[in-house]
Amino acid sequence: MNLTKHQKNNVLFALFLALSIGAIDTFLHWRRNYQSPSSVMARCLCLWQPDQMAETDNLPTLIHQLDSPSPADRWTAATILSRTGCQQAVPFLIRAMADDRGTGRTCIMAQSLGILSDSRAVPALTKALNHPSNEDLRVCAAAALGRICDTRAIEPLIEGFRANRISFSALKALGQIGSPHAEVFLKSIVQNSPRSMDVVIARDALQDINTRRKHNDSHYLQSLLNTTRGQRRRWIVELLARNGQIEVIEILAKLLGDDSEEAEIRGIAAAGLVLRGHNSFASLHKLAASQSRQTHDLAQAAIVRIEMNTTTAKTSLLTHRSKCYSL
């Protein structure tokens, strides 16, 4: 059957439309799973508990994908590896970040290293602060160093700011890292900088240092939750989740049970409840009885994690005792 040019164009357009709809549907399905609070909880626990390992069945494939000629494949692999808390990927992400063919890919690698918060990445990220042409990479590297909070990055960040290679991101990172040296420098910016925006960012960074100092003051952190949004709010929830205080359970349980909260906030709160072990059981069982399917599933996942941790701890203790008895 011979088709006219117009008919051929219609057929091609229909095929393109079908493929596009399928791709969008696949992406949305992946994003729902990828951004689920349960996946955020699992990633946080992998990063915060040294004995936890990310369950990444296709790790070799994802690592190989970091060298793909397709930018989209590289970005996707780096994102999945970091968001699952896969510390095994750190050396491969460092290597991929050093390969600067194209601008966006190396920035994604730096962001992923920041999410993993592994100090092994600090030398490579500080080197990236001096990249001669890739400004995106310099900005992302500074932000990643702020997340890792390693004091080795303070002087390179200050040097980068003074040389105008990095600006606001350097000041924000210094606030997250803290230390007296960073604080003195930020105060000098507030007092002496002729640029008003530098002064505003430096003041915010000094506030971050003060917040980190008060990370055990749950009432202070809770008050900040009511007035803070975006990435800084997620950071405050992380401080609450990791400070180990029993009285924070009520705050974290409220965040977990709020369906209007961001998935990342709820996942971080769930991870914080898991870290508190059996002390969280009463709150989690109450949330597991919720009419909300999302709240029920997340609370149930946290309960299962606590039970798994308890079983693992008992097994390790028995193994240790058997070894002692055999000596």
C-alpha positions as CSV (number, residue, x, y, z in Angstrom):
1,M,0.0,0.0,0.0
2,N,1.4,3.3,-1.1
3,L,1.0,6.2,1.4
4,T,1.0,9.8,0.6
5,K,3.6,12.1,2.1
6,H,0.9,13.6,4.4
7,Q,-0.2,10.1,5.5
8,K,3.4,9.1,6.2
9,N,3.9,12.2,8.3
10,N,0.7,11.4,10.3
11,V,1.9,7.8,10.9
12,L,5.3,9.1,12.1
13,F,3.7,11.7,14.3
14,A,1.4,9.0,15.8
15,L,4.4,6.8,16.5
16,F,6.3,9.6,18.1
17,L,3.3,10.6,20.2
18,A,2.9,7.0,21.4
19,L,6.6,6.7,22.3
20,S,6.5,10.0,24.1
21,I,3.5,9.1,26.2
22,G,5.1,5.8,27.1
23,A,8.4,7.5,28.1
24,I,6.5,10.1,30.2
25,D,4.5,7.3,31.9
26,T,7.7,5.3,32.6
27,F,9.4,8.4,34.0
28,L,6.5,9.3,36.3
29,H,6.3,5.8,37.6
30,W,10.0,5.8,38.3
31,R,9.8,9.2,40.0
32,R,7.0,8.1,42.3
33,N,9.0,5.1,43.4
34,Y,12.3,7.1,43.5
35,Q,10.9,9.9,45.6
36,S,8.8,7.8,47.9
37,P,9.4,8.5,51.6
38,S,10.3,4.8,52.2
39,S,13.2,5.1,49.7
40,V,14.3,8.3,51.3
41,M,14.3,6.5,54.7
42,A,16.4,3.7,53.3
43,R,18.9,6.1,51.8
44,C,19.3,8.0,55.1
45,L,19.8,4.9,57.1
46,C,22.5,3.7,54.7
47,L,24.3,7.0,55.1
48,W,23.8,7.3,58.9
49,Q,24.4,3.7,60.0
50,P,27.9,2.4,59.0
51,D,26.7,-1.2,59.1
52,Q,23.9,-0.6,56.6
53,M,24.5,-1.3,52.9
54,A,22.4,0.0,50.0
55,E,20.4,-2.6,48.3
56,T,21.3,-1.8,44.7
57,D,20.9,-5.0,42.7
58,N,22.1,-3.4,39.4
59,L,25.2,-1.7,40.9
60,P,27.6,-2.9,38.1
61,T,25.2,-1.7,35.4
62,L,24.8,1.7,37.0
63,I,28.5,2.2,37.5
64,H,29.1,1.2,33.9
65,Q,26.4,3.7,32.9
66,L,28.5,6.5,34.4
67,D,30.7,6.2,31.3
68,S,27.9,6.1,28.9
69,P,28.1,8.4,25.8
70,S,24.5,9.5,26.6
71,P,24.4,12.4,29.1
72,A,20.9,11.4,30.2
73,D,22.2,7.9,31.1
74,R,25.1,9.3,33.1
75,W,22.8,11.7,35.0
76,T,20.3,9.0,35.8
77,A,23.0,6.6,37.0
78,A,24.6,9.2,39.3
79,T,21.3,10.2,40.7
80,I,20.1,6.7,41.5
81,L,23.5,5.7,43.1
82,S,23.4,8.7,45.4
83,R,19.7,8.7,46.3
84,T,20.0,5.0,47.3
85,G,22.9,5.8,49.6
86,C,25.3,3.7,47.6
87,Q,28.7,4.5,49.2
88,Q,30.4,1.9,47.0
89,A,29.8,4.3,44.1
90,V,32.0,7.1,45.5
91,P,35.3,6.3,43.7
92,F,33.4,5.9,40.4
93,L,31.6,9.2,40.8
94,I,34.9,10.9,41.6
95,R,36.4,9.5,38.5
96,A,33.4,10.5,36.4
97,M,33.5,14.0,37.8
98,A,37.1,14.4,36.6
99,D,36.0,13.6,33.0
100,D,34.7,17.1,32.0
101,R,33.4,16.4,28.5
102,G,30.3,18.4,28.7
103,T,29.2,20.8,31.4
104,G,26.1,19.4,33.1
105,R,27.3,15.9,33.7
106,T,30.2,16.8,36.1
107,C,27.9,19.0,38.1
108,I,25.5,16.1,38.6
109,M,28.5,14.0,39.8
110,A,29.4,16.7,42.3
111,Q,25.8,16.9,43.6
112,S,25.7,13.1,44.0
113,L,28.9,13.1,46.0
114,G,27.4,15.7,48.2
115,I,24.3,13.6,48.8
116,L,26.5,10.6,49.7
117,S,28.4,12.9,52.2
118,D,31.6,10.7,52.0
119,S,34.8,12.4,53.1
120,R,36.7,10.5,50.4
121,A,35.3,13.0,47.9
122,V,36.7,16.1,49.6
123,P,40.1,16.3,47.7
124,A,38.4,15.9,44.3
125,L,35.6,18.4,45.2
126,T,38.1,21.0,46.4
127,K,40.1,20.5,43.2
128,A,36.8,21.1,41.2
129,L,36.4,24.5,42.9
130,N,39.3,25.6,40.7
131,H,38.0,24.4,37.4
132,P,39.0,27.0,34.8
133,S,35.8,27.0,32.7
134,N,33.0,25.0,34.3
135,E,31.2,27.4,36.6
136,D,28.4,25.0,37.2
137,L,30.8,22.4,38.5
138,R,32.5,24.9,40.8
139,V,29.1,25.9,42.3
140,C,27.9,22.3,42.7
141,A,31.3,21.3,44.3
142,A,31.0,24.0,46.9
143,A,27.4,22.9,47.7
144,A,28.6,19.3,48.0
145,L,31.4,20.3,50.4
146,G,28.9,22.1,52.5
147,R,26.8,18.9,52.8
148,I,29.9,16.8,53.7
149,C,30.9,19.2,56.4
150,D,34.6,18.4,56.4
151,T,36.8,21.2,57.8
152,R,39.5,20.5,55.1
153,A,37.3,22.3,52.7
154,I,37.2,25.6,54.6
155,E,40.4,27.2,53.3
156,P,39.8,26.2,49.7
157,L,36.2,27.6,49.9
158,I,37.6,30.9,51.3
159,E,40.3,31.1,48.6
160,G,37.7,30.3,45.9
161,F,35.4,33.1,47.2
162,R,38.3,35.6,47.4
163,A,39.3,34.8,43.8
164,N,35.7,35.2,42.6
165,R,35.6,31.6,41.3
166,I,32.7,30.9,43.6
167,S,30.5,33.3,45.5
168,F,27.3,32.6,47.3
169,S,27.6,28.9,47.3
170,A,31.0,29.2,49.1
171,L,29.5,31.3,51.9
172,K,26.6,28.9,52.3
173,A,29.0,25.9,52.5
174,L,31.1,27.7,55.1
175,G,28.0,28.1,57.2
176,Q,27.1,24.4,57.0
177,I,30.7,23.3,57.9
178,G,31.1,25.8,60.7
179,S,34.3,25.9,62.8
180,P,35.8,29.1,64.3
181,H,37.9,29.9,61.2
182,A,34.8,29.8,59.0
183,E,32.9,32.0,61.5
184,V,35.6,34.6,61.6
185,F,35.7,34.9,57.8
186,L,31.9,35.1,57.5
187,K,31.8,37.9,60.2
188,S,34.4,39.8,58.2
189,I,32.2,39.6,55.1
190,V,29.2,41.0,57.1
191,Q,31.3,43.8,58.5
192,N,33.4,44.7,55.4
193,S,31.9,43.5,52.1
194,P,30.7,46.3,49.8
195,R,28.2,43.9,48.2
196,S,24.9,43.8,50.0
197,M,24.0,40.3,48.8
198,D,27.3,38.9,50.2
199,V,26.3,40.4,53.6
200,V,22.9,38.8,53.4
201,I,24.2,35.3,52.5
202,A,27.0,35.6,55.2
203,R,24.5,36.4,57.8
204,D,22.4,33.4,56.9
205,A,25.5,31.2,57.0
206,L,26.3,32.5,60.5
207,Q,22.8,31.6,61.5
208,D,23.4,28.1,60.2
209,I,26.5,27.8,62.4
210,N,24.4,28.9,65.4
211,T,21.8,26.3,64.4
212,R,24.4,23.5,64.2
213,R,25.7,24.5,67.7
214,K,22.1,24.1,69.0
215,H,21.5,20.7,67.3
216,N,20.6,19.2,70.6
217,D,18.1,21.9,71.5
218,S,14.9,20.3,70.1
219,H,12.7,23.2,71.1
220,Y,14.9,25.6,69.2
221,L,15.0,23.4,66.1
222,Q,11.2,22.9,66.2
223,S,10.7,26.6,66.3
224,L,12.8,26.9,63.1
225,L,10.6,24.4,61.3
226,N,7.6,26.8,61.5
227,T,9.5,29.6,59.7
228,T,11.9,27.8,57.4
229,R,11.2,26.3,53.9
230,G,13.2,24.5,51.2
231,Q,16.6,22.9,51.5
232,R,17.3,24.6,54.9
233,R,14.1,23.1,56.4
234,R,15.2,19.6,55.2
235,W,18.6,20.2,56.8
236,I,16.9,21.1,60.1
237,V,14.8,17.9,60.0
238,E,18.1,16.0,59.5
239,L,19.5,17.6,62.6
240,L,16.5,16.6,64.6
241,A,16.5,13.1,63.2
242,R,20.2,12.5,64.0
243,N,20.5,14.2,67.4
244,G,19.4,11.0,69.3
245,Q,17.1,12.7,71.8
246,I,14.1,10.7,72.9
247,E,11.9,13.8,73.2
248,V,12.2,14.5,69.5
249,I,10.1,11.4,68.7
250,E,6.9,13.3,68.9
251,I,8.1,15.9,66.4
252,L,9.4,13.3,64.0
253,A,6.2,11.3,64.3
254,K,4.1,14.4,63.4
255,L,6.2,15.0,60.3
256,L,6.0,11.3,59.2
257,G,2.2,11.3,59.6
258,D,1.6,14.5,57.6
259,D,0.6,13.6,54.1
260,S,1.0,17.2,53.0
261,E,4.8,17.1,53.8
262,E,7.4,16.5,51.1
263,A,8.4,12.9,50.6
264,E,12.0,13.8,51.6
265,I,10.9,15.3,54.9
266,R,8.7,12.3,55.8
267,G,11.5,9.9,54.8
268,I,14.1,11.7,57.0
269,A,11.7,11.7,59.9
270,A,11.0,8.0,59.5
271,A,14.8,7.3,59.5
272,G,15.1,9.4,62.7
273,L,12.5,7.2,64.4
274,V,14.3,4.1,63.3
275,L,17.5,5.4,64.9
276,R,15.7,5.6,68.2
277,G,14.8,1.9,68.0
278,H,12.1,0.6,70.3
279,N,11.5,4.0,71.9
280,S,9.7,4.9,68.7
281,F,7.5,1.8,68.7
282,A,4.4,3.3,70.4
283,S,4.3,6.3,68.0
284,L,5.0,4.1,64.9
285,H,2.3,1.6,65.8
286,K,-0.2,4.4,66.2
287,L,0.8,5.8,62.8
288,A,0.5,2.3,61.3
289,A,-3.2,2.4,62.2
290,S,-3.7,5.5,60.2
291,Q,-6.4,5.7,57.5
292,S,-3.8,7.1,55.1
293,R,-2.2,4.4,53.1
294,Q,1.0,6.4,52.7
295,T,1.4,7.0,56.4
296,H,0.5,3.3,57.2
297,D,3.1,2.0,54.7
298,L,5.9,4.3,55.9
299,A,5.3,3.6,59.6
300,Q,5.2,-0.1,58.9
301,A,8.4,0.1,56.9
302,A,10.1,1.9,59.9
303,I,8.8,-0.8,62.3
304,V,10.2,-3.5,60.1
305,R,13.6,-1.7,60.0
306,I,13.7,-1.5,63.8
307,E,12.9,-5.2,64.1
308,M,15.6,-6.1,61.5
309,N,18.2,-4.0,63.4
310,T,17.3,-5.7,66.6
311,T,17.6,-9.1,65.1
312,T,21.0,-8.2,63.6
313,A,22.2,-6.8,66.9
314,K,21.2,-10.0,68.8
315,T,22.9,-12.2,66.1
316,S,26.1,-10.1,66.4
317,L,26.0,-10.4,70.2
318,L,25.6,-14.1,70.1
319,T,28.4,-14.5,67.6
320,H,30.7,-12.4,69.8
321,R,29.9,-14.4,72.9
322,S,30.5,-17.7,71.1
323,K,33.9,-16.5,70.0
324,C,34.7,-15.4,73.6
325,Y,33.7,-18.8,74.9
326,S,35.8,-20.6,72.4
327,L,39.0,-18.8,73.4
